[in-house]
Amino acid sequence: MAASKKITLSADGNSATVADASITDVLTTVISQDTVLTGTYGLVQKGLLFVGGMAVQNKRVNGSFNPLQA
């Protein structure tokens, strides 16, 4: 299984650095415009954003943060 990587775009936008990702990167790169996670950590991050969006929408409609509540 390949390790998750953190890809960071340089300030000039012409190159990028690749490093091994840590679990804390899931939270620290969630709104970054120049850093992306690949592999399992990237999928976990996208899943958390998806479920979070479902919870916020459910709060707006039904008054509860439980995304599984109808």
SEKE-336640 format. One line per field, with one value per residue: x, y, z of N, C-alpha, C, O, CB in turn; residue number from 0; residue in one letter. Coordinates in pm, whole numbers, plus 32768, in hexadecimal, padded with zeros to 4 digits. Glycine has a CB too. Layout:
<rs>
nc1	X, ...
nc2	Y, ...
nc3	Z, ...
cac1	X, ...
cac2	Y, ...
cac3	Z, ...
cc1	X, ...
cc2	Y, ...
cc3	Z, ...
oc1	X, ...
oc2	Y, ...
oc3	Z, ...
cbc1	X, ...
cbc2	Y, ...
cbc3	Z, ...
resi	NUM, ...
resn	a, ...
</rs>
This chain:
<rs>
nc1	8054, 803B, 80D0, 8030, 804A, 80B9, 8091, 8121, 8102, 81F2, 824B, 8270, 81E0, 8242, 82B3, 82A1, 829F, 82C5, 8262, 8257, 8119, 8077, 7F8D, 7F2A, 7F2D, 7E3F, 7D89, 7E12, 7E35, 7D3E, 7CBC, 7D77, 7E0C, 7EE9, 7F4A, 7F26, 7E9C, 7EE8, 7E89, 7E23, 7DFC, 7DA6, 7CB0, 7C2B, 7C1D, 7B77, 7A8F, 7A4B, 7A10, 7932, 7873, 7864, 77F0, 76FA, 7694, 767C, 75C0, 74E7, 74B9, 745A, 7368, 72DA, 7318, 73D2, 751E, 7550, 759F, 7520, 741E, 72CF
nc2	7F8C, 80D9, 81FA, 8317, 845C, 85B1, 86C1, 87EC, 8922, 8A02, 8B5B, 8BF3, 8B67, 8AB7, 89C6, 88A3, 880A, 86C7, 8605, 8514, 84DB, 8531, 84D2, 85B7, 866B, 864D, 86F4, 87EB, 8835, 885C, 8944, 89AF, 8A53, 8A17, 891F, 87BE, 867F, 852B, 83D6, 82FD, 83B2, 8495, 843A, 840D, 8513, 858C, 84F5, 8540, 864D, 8630, 85AA, 8669, 873E, 86C8, 86BA, 87CA, 8821, 8782, 87EE, 88E9, 88A3, 87E7, 8824, 8794, 8716, 8614, 8559, 8477, 8479, 8486
nc3	8000, 7FAB, 803E, 80D2, 8047, 8063, 7F9F, 7F4A, 7EB8, 7E36, 7E88, 7DA0, 7CEA, 7C2C, 7C70, 7D43, 7E88, 7F14, 8022, 812E, 81BD, 82F0, 83F4, 8467, 839A, 8316, 8391, 8391, 8288, 821A, 81B5, 8112, 7FFD, 7F6E, 7FAB, 7FA2, 7FF8, 7FB5, 7F74, 8081, 8158, 80D1, 806D, 815F, 81BE, 80FB, 8124, 822C, 8200, 815B, 8201, 82C8, 8239, 8201, 8306, 834C, 828F, 82DC, 83D8, 8390, 8313, 83B8, 84C0, 8554, 8582, 8530, 8422, 83C6, 840B, 83A4
cac1	8000, 808A, 80BF, 7FF1, 80AB, 808D, 80CD, 8118, 812B, 824D, 8214, 826F, 8180, 8285, 82E0, 825B, 82EA, 8278, 8291, 81FA, 80B0, 8057, 7EFE, 7F05, 7F1D, 7DB3, 7D48, 7E5B, 7E30, 7CB4, 7C95, 7DEF, 7E02, 7F65, 7F73, 7EC2, 7EC0, 7EC7, 7E80, 7DBD, 7DE0, 7D56, 7C28, 7BF2, 7BFF, 7B01, 7A1E, 7A25, 79CF, 78AF, 781B, 784E, 778F, 7679, 7666, 7652, 7543, 747E, 749B, 7407, 72E4, 7293, 733D, 742D, 7598, 7559, 7585, 74D5, 7393, 727C
cac2	8000, 8153, 8259, 8396, 84C7, 863C, 870A, 887B, 8978, 8A6C, 8BE2, 8C25, 8B17, 8A6C, 8945, 8870, 87AD, 8651, 85CF, 84B6, 851F, 84FF, 84D8, 8642, 86B3, 8645, 876C, 8867, 8858, 8853, 89BA, 89E2, 8A63, 89EE, 889C, 8756, 85FA, 84BD, 8355, 82E5, 842D, 84EB, 8404, 8427, 85A2, 85A4, 84B7, 8595, 86C4, 8606, 8590, 86EA, 8786, 8688, 86DF, 8856, 8827, 8747, 884F, 8950, 8870, 87A0, 8854, 8737, 86FF, 8587, 854F, 83FD, 848F, 84AD
cac3	8000, 7FA0, 80AB, 80AF, 802F, 8069, 7F2F, 7F64, 7E48, 7E62, 7E82, 7D16, 7C9E, 7BC3, 7CA0, 7DB9, 7EDB, 7F3D, 80A1, 816C, 8208, 8376, 840D, 8486, 831C, 82ED, 83C4, 8374, 81FA, 81EB, 8167, 80D0, 7F6C, 7F2E, 7FDE, 7F8D, 8029, 7F5D, 7FB7, 80E6, 81A4, 807A, 806D, 81E4, 81C3, 80A7, 8167, 829C, 81CA, 8128, 8272, 8308, 81E8, 8218, 838B, 8349, 8243, 832E, 8441, 8352, 82EE, 8423, 8545, 8597, 8536, 850C, 8392, 83A7, 8431, 8332
cc1	8059, 806B, 8079, 805C, 8069, 80D9, 80B4, 8150, 8185, 820D, 820F, 8212, 81BE, 82B5, 8292, 82B8, 828C, 82B6, 822C, 8196, 80A1, 7FC2, 7ED2, 7EF2, 7E8D, 7D69, 7D8E, 7E54, 7DA2, 7C8A, 7D0D, 7DDB, 7E80, 7F99, 7F02, 7EF7, 7E97, 7EB9, 7E10, 7D99, 7D8E, 7CC5, 7BE2, 7BC8, 7B81, 7A83, 79EE, 79E0, 7941, 784B, 77FF, 77E9, 7703, 763F, 7634, 75CE, 74CF, 7458, 7440, 7378, 7298, 72B5, 7398, 74A8, 75A9, 753A, 7534, 7442, 7343, 7223
cc2	807B, 81B1, 82D7, 8401, 854E, 8687, 879E, 88C7, 89E6, 8AF5, 8C17, 8BD6, 8AC1, 89E3, 891E, 8814, 873D, 861C, 8569, 8504, 84E0, 8511, 8566, 8695, 86AF, 86C3, 87ED, 888F, 885E, 88CD, 89F8, 89E8, 8A35, 8967, 8839, 86D2, 8592, 843D, 834F, 8363, 848F, 84BD, 841B, 84B9, 85C2, 8569, 850A, 8614, 86A4, 85F3, 8612, 873E, 874D, 86B3, 876F, 8865, 87EE, 87A4, 88BD, 8920, 8839, 87CE, 87F8, 8722, 866E, 8579, 84D3, 840B, 84C0, 8522
cc3	8000, 8013, 8079, 80A5, 803E, 7FFE, 7F47, 7EEE, 7E7E, 7E4D, 7DF2, 7CBB, 7C31, 7BEF, 7D1B, 7E06, 7F07, 7FBD, 80D3, 81C1, 8291, 838C, 842F, 8408, 82E9, 831A, 8397, 82E1, 81C3, 8199, 811F, 8038, 7F24, 7F5D, 7FCC, 7FC6, 7FC3, 7FB0, 801D, 8133, 8151, 8074, 80F2, 81EE, 8172, 80E7, 81DD, 826D, 8198, 819A, 82BE, 82BD, 81F8, 829F, 838E, 82FE, 8295, 83A0, 840A, 833B, 8366, 84B0, 8593, 8540, 850A, 8476, 836A, 83CB, 83B9, 8353
oc1	80B8, 7FFA, 8086, 80BC, 7FF0, 8154, 8042, 81C2, 8168, 81A7, 81B3, 81F8, 8175, 82DD, 8248, 8313, 8215, 832F, 81B8, 81BC, 80BB, 7F7F, 7E60, 7EAE, 7E65, 7D14, 7D4B, 7E6B, 7D90, 7C39, 7D06, 7DA0, 7E82, 8009, 7E8D, 7F70, 7E2E, 7EDA, 7DAB, 7D23, 7D38, 7C6A, 7B6B, 7B5C, 7B2A, 7A18, 7975, 7980, 78E5, 77DB, 7790, 7794, 76A1, 75C7, 75CD, 7575, 7461, 73E3, 73E4, 7319, 7222, 7275, 73AA, 749F, 7609, 74C7, 7509, 73F2, 736F, 71D6
oc2	8084, 81B6, 82FD, 8402, 855D, 868E, 87C9, 88B0, 8A20, 8B02, 8C61, 8C00, 8A88, 8992, 896E, 87D7, 8752, 8608, 8568, 8564, 8469, 8558, 858B, 86FC, 8704, 86F7, 8850, 8904, 8864, 88BD, 8A6B, 898D, 8A2F, 8940, 8858, 86B9, 859F, 843C, 8395, 837C, 84D5, 850F, 843A, 84D8, 860C, 85A6, 8519, 8641, 86F3, 8626, 8626, 877F, 8797, 86CD, 878C, 88AE, 8825, 87A9, 88EA, 896C, 8859, 87A3, 880D, 871C, 864F, 858A, 84C8, 83B2, 8519, 854E
oc3	804E, 8044, 8005, 80F1, 8028, 8001, 7F55, 7EC5, 7EE6, 7E09, 7DD0, 7C4A, 7BE1, 7B9B, 7D54, 7DCE, 7F1C, 7FC4, 80A7, 8205, 82A4, 8341, 8415, 840C, 8299, 82D1, 837C, 82C2, 8149, 813D, 80F4, 7FFC, 7EA9, 7F3A, 7FE3, 7FC5, 7F83, 8027, 8010, 814C, 8187, 8076, 80F5, 8221, 81A0, 80E0, 81F1, 82AB, 81AA, 8194, 82EE, 82FA, 81FC, 82A9, 83CB, 832B, 8292, 83C7, 844E, 834F, 8379, 8510, 860B, 84C6, 84C3, 844E, 82F7, 83AD, 8371, 82FD
cbc1	7FA0, 8070, 8146, 7F86, 80EB, 80A4, 8093, 8163, 80B0, 82D3, 8266, 82FC, 811C, 82F9, 8378, 81D8, 8328, 8276, 82A7, 8244, 802B, 80AB, 7ED9, 7F6F, 7F7A, 7D6F, 7D43, 7EEB, 7E7F, 7C57, 7C54, 7E68, 7DE4, 7FCE, 7F9C, 7E9F, 7E7E, 7F33, 7F01, 7DEB, 7E62, 7D91, 7C2A, 7C57, 7C75, 7B16, 7A42, 7AA0, 7A22, 78BC, 7858, 78D1, 77B7, 7685, 76D5, 76BE, 7550, 74AB, 751D, 7445, 72F3, 72B0, 72C3, 73E5, 760F, 74F7, 7609, 7510, 7389, 7228
cbc2	7FFF, 8199, 827C, 83BE, 84B9, 867B, 86DC, 88A0, 89B4, 8A63, 8C40, 8C22, 8B70, 8AB9, 8947, 8827, 87F5, 85E3, 8640, 844D, 851A, 8549, 8479, 8682, 867A, 85C7, 8767, 8858, 87F4, 8843, 8A22, 898B, 8AF3, 8A56, 88A5, 8746, 85DE, 84AB, 8336, 827A, 8470, 84EE, 836F, 8403, 85F3, 8568, 842C, 85B8, 8700, 8585, 8527, 8735, 8782, 85EF, 86CC, 88AE, 87DC, 86C0, 888C, 897E, 8803, 8710, 886A, 86AF, 8727, 8532, 854F, 8387, 84F4, 843A
cbc3	8078, 7F1A, 80EA, 8118, 7FA4, 80F8, 7EA5, 7FE6, 7DFE, 7E16, 7ED9, 7CDE, 7C61, 7B90, 7CBE, 7D91, 7F56, 7ECD, 810A, 81C2, 81BC, 83E5, 847E, 84DF, 82B3, 8328, 845A, 839D, 81AA, 8262, 81C2, 80F2, 7F49, 7F45, 8073, 7EF6, 80B2, 7EEE, 7FF9, 8146, 81D1, 7FEE, 804D, 8254, 818E, 801C, 8195, 82EF, 8157, 80D7, 82D1, 8313, 8156, 8211, 83F0, 8308, 81BE, 8364, 8479, 82CE, 8285, 8418, 8594, 85B5, 858A, 8562, 8348, 83F0, 84A5, 8305
resi	0, 1, 2, 3, 4, 5, 6, 7, 8, 9, 10, 11, 12, 13, 14, 15, 16, 17, 18, 19, 20, 21, 22, 23, 24, 25, 26, 27, 28, 29, 30, 31, 32, 33, 34, 35, 36, 37, 38, 39, 40, 41, 42, 43, 44, 45, 46, 47, 48, 49, 50, 51, 52, 53, 54, 55, 56, 57, 58, 59, 60, 61, 62, 63, 64, 65, 66, 67, 68, 69
resn	m, a, a, s, k, k, i, t, l, s, a, d, g, n, s, a, t, v, a, d, a, s, i, t, d, v, l, t, t, v, i, s, q, d, t, v, l, t, g, t, y, g, l, v, q, k, g, l, l, f, v, g, g, m, a, v, q, n, k, r, v, n, g, s, f, n, p, l, q, a
</rs>
